[in-house]
């Protein structure tokens, strides 16, 4: 049996309906396409937020996501 002849999905237990099998195949196909696109080397990887120097640039008041007000010192240490 070649790889092309092997089943893509094999139901081992239970009796799923056609809608459940279609949903599973859709999710697996989407994940495979996303993984293939990510592995294509579409460009340089983004630096981590810690190494990203754009966080040092002062933002406008509308675009600033820094916490303000009471308890802001505590919220500044929490992940965003």
C-alpha positions in Angstrom: 0.0 0.0 0.0 1.5 3.4 -1.0 1.1 6.6 0.9 -1.5 7.8 -1.6 -3.6 4.7 -0.8 -3.5 5.2 3.0 -6.6 6.9 4.5 -6.1 10.5 5.6 -8.4 10.0 8.6 -9.3 6.8 10.3 -12.2 6.6 12.8 -11.2 4.2 15.5 -14.1 4.5 17.9 -17.6 5.9 17.8 -19.9 6.7 14.9 -19.4 10.3 13.8 -21.9 11.8 11.4 -21.0 13.3 8.1 -21.0 16.8 9.5 -18.6 15.9 12.3 -16.2 14.2 9.8 -16.4 17.3 7.5 -15.6 19.6 10.4 -12.6 17.5 11.4 -11.3 17.4 7.8 -11.8 21.2 7.5 -9.8 21.8 10.7 -7.0 19.5 9.7 -6.8 21.0 6.2 -6.6 24.5 7.6 -3.9 23.6 10.0 -1.9 21.9 7.3 -2.2 24.9 5.0 -1.2 27.3 7.8 1.8 25.2 8.7 2.9 25.0 5.1 2.6 28.8 4.7 4.5 29.4 7.8 7.3 27.1 6.7 7.6 28.9 3.4 9.9 31.6 4.8 7.6 34.5 4.0 10.0 36.9 5.6 12.1 37.5 8.7 10.5 36.5 12.0 9.3 39.2 14.3 11.4 39.9 17.3 9.9 39.1 20.7 8.1 41.9 22.5 11.1 42.2 24.8 13.6 42.7 22.0 11.2 44.9 19.9 12.5 48.4 20.1 9.3 50.0 18.9 8.0 49.7 22.5 10.5 52.5 23.4 8.8 55.0 21.1 6.3 57.3 22.7 2.8 56.7 21.4 -0.1 59.1 21.1 -2.7 59.1 23.8 -5.2 57.3 21.5 -2.8 54.5 20.5 -1.0 54.2 23.9 -1.8 50.8 25.5 0.1 51.4 28.7 -2.1 51.1 31.8 -3.0 54.3 33.7 -4.6 55.2 36.9 -4.8 53.3 40.2 -3.1 49.9 40.1 -1.2 50.8 36.9 2.1 49.8 38.5 0.7 46.3 39.1 -0.8 46.0 35.6 2.5 47.0 34.0 4.1 43.7 35.0 1.2 41.6 33.6 1.5 40.1 30.1 -0.5 41.8 27.4 
